[in-house]
Amino acid sequence: MSQSSLGDLIGGLAGDIQDLVRGEIALGRAELEQKLDRVIMAAIWLLGGALLGFAGLVIGLEGIAAILALMMPAWAALLIVGVVVIAIGAVFAKSGIAMLSLKTLTPDRTAANLQKDAQLLKEHT
């Protein structure tokens, strides 16, 4: 076997490896695009379901107000339902705000580990 034919083989092997890597990258990109399309479609369906659920909630609340309106003036029934909905919304909002507080978002375990690491470094230096 001559030196040039060995070089040709190595060059051909390198080209084949490049082609393989490019093919794998293209396959990965296509697969990710397909998955992303699926996620987008799922998000659209979720949004549609949430909007329809909200519309159903509004209609249900109007029904409750209509039932109460049989026993009291309509304005009072609507006011009662409105106040109850606002109170429930306030509880939800307060819970959400509590979940977003800095105390709950602080990476406590990581901070503790960093402190331990720093302490170990001080001891060994």
C-alpha atoms as a printed R data frame, in Angstrom:
    type eleno elety resid chain resno       x      y      z
1   ATOM     1    CA   MET     A     1   0.000  0.000  0.000
2   ATOM     2    CA   SER     A     2   1.435  3.371 -0.912
3   ATOM     3    CA   GLN     A     3   1.587  6.486  1.248
4   ATOM     4    CA   SER     A     4  -0.863  8.418 -0.946
5   ATOM     5    CA   SER     A     5  -3.512  5.711 -0.802
6   ATOM     6    CA   LEU     A     6  -3.272  5.636  3.025
7   ATOM     7    CA   GLY     A     7  -3.700  9.411  3.050
8   ATOM     8    CA   ASP     A     8  -6.684  9.080  0.740
9   ATOM     9    CA   LEU     A     9  -8.239  6.515  3.078
10  ATOM    10    CA   ILE     A    10  -7.721  8.705  6.117
11  ATOM    11    CA   GLY     A    11  -9.094 11.725  4.264
12  ATOM    12    CA   GLY     A    12 -12.101  9.706  3.111
13  ATOM    13    CA   LEU     A    13 -12.676  8.452  6.667
14  ATOM    14    CA   ALA     A    14 -12.542 12.020  7.993
15  ATOM    15    CA   GLY     A    15 -15.044 13.103  5.335
16  ATOM    16    CA   ASP     A    16 -17.346 10.210  6.228
17  ATOM    17    CA   ILE     A    17 -17.181 11.131  9.915
18  ATOM    18    CA   GLN     A    18 -18.038 14.749  9.072
19  ATOM    19    CA   ASP     A    19 -20.972 13.577  6.970
20  ATOM    20    CA   LEU     A    20 -22.148 11.331  9.806
21  ATOM    21    CA   VAL     A    21 -21.937 14.156 12.354
22  ATOM    22    CA   ARG     A    22 -23.758 16.546 10.000
23  ATOM    23    CA   GLY     A    23 -26.447 13.933  9.432
24  ATOM    24    CA   GLU     A    24 -26.897 13.382 13.163
25  ATOM    25    CA   ILE     A    25 -27.127 17.144 13.758
26  ATOM    26    CA   ALA     A    26 -29.723 17.472 10.979
27  ATOM    27    CA   LEU     A    27 -31.710 14.572 12.450
28  ATOM    28    CA   GLY     A    28 -31.562 16.125 15.916
29  ATOM    29    CA   ARG     A    29 -32.661 19.499 14.565
30  ATOM    30    CA   ALA     A    30 -35.583 17.945 12.677
31  ATOM    31    CA   GLU     A    31 -36.645 15.979 15.741
32  ATOM    32    CA   LEU     A    32 -36.481 19.079 17.959
33  ATOM    33    CA   GLU     A    33 -38.524 21.081 15.447
34  ATOM    34    CA   GLN     A    34 -41.151 18.335 15.412
35  ATOM    35    CA   LYS     A    35 -41.252 18.269 19.229
36  ATOM    36    CA   LEU     A    36 -41.466 22.068 19.355
37  ATOM    37    CA   ASP     A    37 -44.394 22.012 16.927
38  ATOM    38    CA   ARG     A    38 -46.115 19.511 19.219
39  ATOM    39    CA   VAL     A    39 -45.498 21.704 22.282
40  ATOM    40    CA   ILE     A    40 -46.871 24.760 20.466
41  ATOM    41    CA   MET     A    41 -49.985 22.827 19.420
42  ATOM    42    CA   ALA     A    42 -50.472 21.592 22.996
43  ATOM    43    CA   ALA     A    43 -50.136 25.166 24.297
44  ATOM    44    CA   ILE     A    44 -52.784 26.353 21.827
45  ATOM    45    CA   TRP     A    45 -55.172 23.613 22.952
46  ATOM    46    CA   LEU     A    46 -54.463 24.418 26.611
47  ATOM    47    CA   LEU     A    47 -55.141 28.102 26.014
48  ATOM    48    CA   GLY     A    48 -58.371 27.266 24.198
49  ATOM    49    CA   GLY     A    49 -59.437 24.999 27.046
50  ATOM    50    CA   ALA     A    50 -58.609 27.661 29.619
51  ATOM    51    CA   LEU     A    51 -60.617 30.294 27.722
52  ATOM    52    CA   LEU     A    52 -63.616 28.000 27.427
53  ATOM    53    CA   GLY     A    53 -63.287 27.083 31.100
54  ATOM    54    CA   PHE     A    54 -63.228 30.768 32.008
55  ATOM    55    CA   ALA     A    55 -66.339 31.398 29.921
56  ATOM    56    CA   GLY     A    56 -68.025 28.474 31.679
57  ATOM    57    CA   LEU     A    57 -67.038 29.895 35.054
58  ATOM    58    CA   VAL     A    58 -68.544 33.281 34.174
59  ATOM    59    CA   ILE     A    59 -71.790 31.650 33.022
60  ATOM    60    CA   GLY     A    60 -71.907 29.507 36.164
61  ATOM    61    CA   LEU     A    61 -71.407 32.551 38.366
62  ATOM    62    CA   GLU     A    62 -74.189 34.354 36.509
63  ATOM    63    CA   GLY     A    63 -76.396 31.329 37.180
64  ATOM    64    CA   ILE     A    64 -75.627 31.483 40.883
65  ATOM    65    CA   ALA     A    65 -76.423 35.197 40.882
66  ATOM    66    CA   ALA     A    66 -79.715 34.496 39.049
67  ATOM    67    CA   ILE     A    67 -80.686 31.944 41.679
68  ATOM    68    CA   LEU     A    68 -79.882 34.406 44.467
69  ATOM    69    CA   ALA     A    69 -81.847 37.072 42.575
70  ATOM    70    CA   LEU     A    70 -84.995 34.998 43.160
71  ATOM    71    CA   MET     A    71 -84.590 35.680 46.899
72  ATOM    72    CA   MET     A    72 -83.211 39.238 46.825
73  ATOM    73    CA   PRO     A    73 -82.727 42.151 44.440
74  ATOM    74    CA   ALA     A    74 -80.555 41.349 41.417
75  ATOM    75    CA   TRP     A    75 -77.990 43.997 42.354
76  ATOM    76    CA   ALA     A    76 -77.509 42.397 45.777
77  ATOM    77    CA   ALA     A    77 -77.149 38.913 44.292
78  ATOM    78    CA   LEU     A    78 -74.550 40.135 41.792
79  ATOM    79    CA   LEU     A    79 -72.716 42.024 44.535
80  ATOM    80    CA   ILE     A    80 -72.556 38.938 46.766
81  ATOM    81    CA   VAL     A    81 -71.238 36.726 43.945
82  ATOM    82    CA   GLY     A    82 -68.736 39.419 42.947
83  ATOM    83    CA   VAL     A    83 -67.401 39.809 46.488
84  ATOM    84    CA   VAL     A    84 -67.020 36.042 46.903
85  ATOM    85    CA   VAL     A    85 -65.159 35.763 43.585
86  ATOM    86    CA   ILE     A    86 -62.888 38.689 44.511
87  ATOM    87    CA   ALA     A    87 -62.136 37.093 47.896
88  ATOM    88    CA   ILE     A    88 -61.236 33.760 46.284
89  ATOM    89    CA   GLY     A    89 -59.093 35.581 43.705
90  ATOM    90    CA   ALA     A    90 -57.315 37.480 46.482
91  ATOM    91    CA   VAL     A    91 -56.493 34.209 48.269
92  ATOM    92    CA   PHE     A    92 -55.110 32.755 45.020
93  ATOM    93    CA   ALA     A    93 -53.076 35.906 44.341
94  ATOM    94    CA   LYS     A    94 -51.694 35.965 47.894
95  ATOM    95    CA   SER     A    95 -50.660 32.314 47.559
96  ATOM    96    CA   GLY     A    96 -48.967 33.060 44.238
97  ATOM    97    CA   ILE     A    97 -47.103 36.026 45.671
98  ATOM    98    CA   ALA     A    98 -45.956 33.895 48.601
99  ATOM    99    CA   MET     A    99 -44.630 31.291 46.162
100 ATOM   100    CA   LEU     A   100 -42.594 34.004 44.419
101 ATOM   101    CA   SER     A   101 -41.039 35.483 47.548
102 ATOM   102    CA   LEU     A   102 -37.255 35.681 47.614
103 ATOM   103    CA   LYS     A   103 -37.125 33.420 50.660
104 ATOM   104    CA   THR     A   104 -38.785 30.549 48.806
105 ATOM   105    CA   LEU     A   105 -36.681 31.121 45.674
106 ATOM   106    CA   THR     A   106 -33.331 31.196 47.468
107 ATOM   107    CA   PRO     A   107 -31.233 28.091 46.700
108 ATOM   108    CA   ASP     A   108 -30.723 27.194 50.378
109 ATOM   109    CA   ARG     A   109 -29.017 23.846 49.811
110 ATOM   110    CA   THR     A   110 -26.596 25.321 47.296
111 ATOM   111    CA   ALA     A   111 -25.767 28.207 49.633
112 ATOM   112    CA   ALA     A   112 -25.185 25.758 52.504
113 ATOM   113    CA   ASN     A   113 -22.940 23.599 50.313
114 ATOM   114    CA   LEU     A   114 -20.962 26.652 49.198
115 ATOM   115    CA   GLN     A   115 -20.481 27.668 52.825
116 ATOM   116    CA   LYS     A   116 -19.256 24.154 53.691
117 ATOM   117    CA   ASP     A   117 -16.869 24.214 50.718
118 ATOM   118    CA   ALA     A   118 -15.552 27.615 51.756
119 ATOM   119    CA   GLN     A   119 -15.057 26.353 55.313
120 ATOM   120    CA   LEU     A   120 -13.162 23.286 54.045
121 ATOM   121    CA   LEU     A   121 -10.927 25.484 51.898
122 ATOM   122    CA   LYS     A   122 -10.152 27.704 54.894
123 ATOM   123    CA   GLU     A   123  -9.273 24.667 56.979
124 ATOM   124    CA   HIS     A   124  -6.940 23.224 54.351
125 ATOM   125    CA   THR     A   125  -5.106 26.432 53.535
